[in-house]
Amino acid sequence: MANITATTADAFIPEIWANSALEVLRNNTVLAGIVTKDTDVAAFGVGDVLHVPYPGSFSVNDKAAGSNVTTQTPTGTDTTVTLNKHKEVSFIVEDFARAVANQDIMARYVEAATIALAEQIETDLAALVASATTSVGTTATDITAATIRAARKALNDAKAPQAGRALVVSPKDEIALLGDANLATYFAYAQNGALQNGQIGRLYGFDIYMSQLVTKVSTTTHNPAFSPGAIILAMRGLPDAPAGSGAVSASLRDPQSGLVIRSTVSYNPSALGAQVTLDALYGVKILRDAKLVDVKS
């Protein structure tokens, strides 16, 4: 069987393609970029379980003159996240030498493959929202300004942190908000370019994002409104290809988004070409249900 030789491997530096893929991944995800992340490039396997500690509640005590402080040992919780999602996108490049010589060709391959991977991660995160305990809004009814205020109240009642709150809406709900008569004055005077660029920006304490991958089940669209710590995306690296196997690979973590991806290239004798694989190992879970609201529409 033909192998990727040292000379050929010089043209395919897995770190370069992994970096390119991470940039595409970062730019094509919404939820994956703003939920809580627990990521590492250390090699793990499918089914491994991560333990995410969370401190318990503290109480405030009076301090009397001449007395010691009251020390506390709150009962913490341990949330487990299973790395049960190993997703990959692979493709064959028959004329590999020509492809690596023309970097634009390989960039287009990597971009298309990574977008598919990004959409899968986004879809898995969005699917969690339908199981949130708290919900506002009405099925098959577009989100309005009043709906967002109701989501804000729900998070306030749950004592969720106000900083970093986000609301991710579907395309139809984004358009509905931009056309909401009750927000016309806000959009007219806000300095966020909503009318010029179609970007809502910040509203009622939420950073508003749009995602085409917000989950819709039957006639109900599940738009997530949350504070940091509501949802976790745990990603881990995968083992490098064994030395001498005729394959080269690398797992990289994006320092900006925290996303982790592995790129691998090997010779596929059945296809008579170089096989390129981009894959990711991850798990998703609701971390703190009180910080998540399902905004139905």
HELIX and SHEET records of a PDB file:
HELIX    1   1 ALA A    6  ALA A   11  1                                   6    
HELIX    2   2 PRO A   14  ASN A   27  1                                  14    
HELIX    3   3 LEU A   31  ILE A   34  1                                   4    
HELIX    4   4 PHE A   96  ALA A  101  1                                   6    
HELIX    5   5 GLN A  103  ALA A  126  1                                  24    
HELIX    6   6 VAL A  129  SER A  131  5                                   3    
HELIX    7   7 ALA A  145  ASP A  157  1                                  13    
HELIX    8   8 PRO A  171  LEU A  178  1                                   8    
HELIX    9   9 ALA A  181  LEU A  183  5                                   3    
HELIX   10  10 ALA A  184  TYR A  189  1                                   6    
HELIX   11  11 ALA A  194  ASN A  197  1                                   4    
HELIX   12  12 ASP A  289  LYS A  291  5                                   3    
SHEET    1   A 4 THR A  36  ALA A  43  0                                        
SHEET    2   A 4 ILE A 231  GLY A 237  1                                        
SHEET    3   A 4 GLY A 273  ILE A 286 -1                                        
SHEET    4   A 4 LYS A  85  VAL A  93 -1                                        
SHEET    1   B 5 THR A  36  ALA A  43  0                                        
SHEET    2   B 5 ILE A 231  GLY A 237  1                                        
SHEET    3   B 5 GLY A 273  ILE A 286 -1                                        
SHEET    4   B 5 VAL A 260  ASN A 268 -1                                        
SHEET    5   B 5 ALA A 247  ARG A 253 -1                                        
SHEET    1   C 2 VAL A  49  TYR A  54  0                                        
SHEET    2   C 2 THR A  77  THR A  82 -1                                        
SHEET    1   D 6 THR A 134  GLY A 137  0                                        
SHEET    2   D 6 LEU A 292  LYS A 296  1                                        
SHEET    3   D 6 THR A 220  PHE A 226 -1                                        
SHEET    4   D 6 ALA A 166  VAL A 169 -1                                        
SHEET    5   D 6 PHE A 206  MET A 210  1                                        
SHEET    6   D 6 GLY A 201  LEU A 203 -1                                        
SHEET    1   E 4 THR A 134  GLY A 137  0                                        
SHEET    2   E 4 LEU A 292  LYS A 296  1                                        
SHEET    3   E 4 THR A 220  PHE A 226 -1                                        
SHEET    4   E 4 THR A 215  VAL A 217 -1                                        
END                                                                             
